[in-house]
C-alpha cells in the first residue's frame, strides 16, 4: 500500500508523514507499505513538494533508530518487489 502524502491525513510536516508510514507498517506489516508519491496528482494538498523530500523522511527514520532493514523495505524494497512482479511477461 502506498501512503499518499495528503496533509488532511498525514499532517503538514515530512516527519508526520514519516511517522504515519511507520504506524501503517505496524498495522499492515512492514512488507506491505511503501511511499505513495503521486506528487503531481496531489498538488497543494501534499506535504511532499518534491522527490528530494524522501531523503529527509529516511533521515528522520534513522534519527528515530528505525531498523535499516525496515527502512530499506519502506523506502524502496516493497515498491521494487511489487513492480518486478507486475512487469513479468504475460502478467495481466
N, C-alpha and C positions, 0 to 999 in steps of 0.2 A: 504494500500500500504506500503510495507516495503521498506525503503530507504536504498539502499546499500551504503557502505562507500567507494566508488571508489574515489580516490584522484582527478581524472580528473573532477569529477562532484562536489564534496563537499569540496575540498581543502585539505590541508595537515595537518590540526590540528583537534583534537577532538572538539574544540569549533566551528570550521567552520562546522563540521558535525552536531553538536547540533543546530546551527543557521539555517542550511538548513532544518532540521526537523521541526523547528518552522515555517519557511517560507512555507514548504509544507503543514503543518496543516492549515495555513492561506488560502492557495489556495483551498485545498480539503475538509477542515473541520477537526477538531481535532478527530472526531470519525473514521477517515479513514486513519490514518498514524501510522506506528509503525517502530521499528528498523528492518532493513534488515541485518541480522548478519551472512550471509554465509561467515564467516571469512576464513574458509578452502578453499572455492572455489575462493576467490579473491586474495589470496596470497599477493605478494608485492604491489599490486595496491590498498590495503585497508588502510585507516587511522586507522582502528581498528586492533590491533595485538593480542588482547585477550579480552575475555568477561568481564574482570575486568574494562576495559575502559568504559563500560556502566555506571558504578557508577560515573565516572568522568563527563560524559555527564549530568547526573541528577544533580550533584553538580553544574555544570555550569548553568543549568536552574534555580536552586534555587538561586544562586548568582544574576541572572538577574531579579529575582522576578516573574518568571512564576508561575501561579496558581498551587497549589498542585494537584488539580483535573485534570488539563490538563497534568501535569507530569505523574500522575498515568495512564492516558489513553495512552499516547505516549510510556511510558516505559514498560508497561505490559498489561494494561486493554484491549486495542484494539486487540492485538495478542491473548490473552486468550479468548476473546469473539468469535473470528472467529474460533479458534481451537476447542472450545467447540461445535460449530455448525457443523463443519466439521467432528467431531468424533461421531456424533449421529448415532446410529444403523440404518441401511437401507439407509443411505445417500450415493448417488453416485456422 
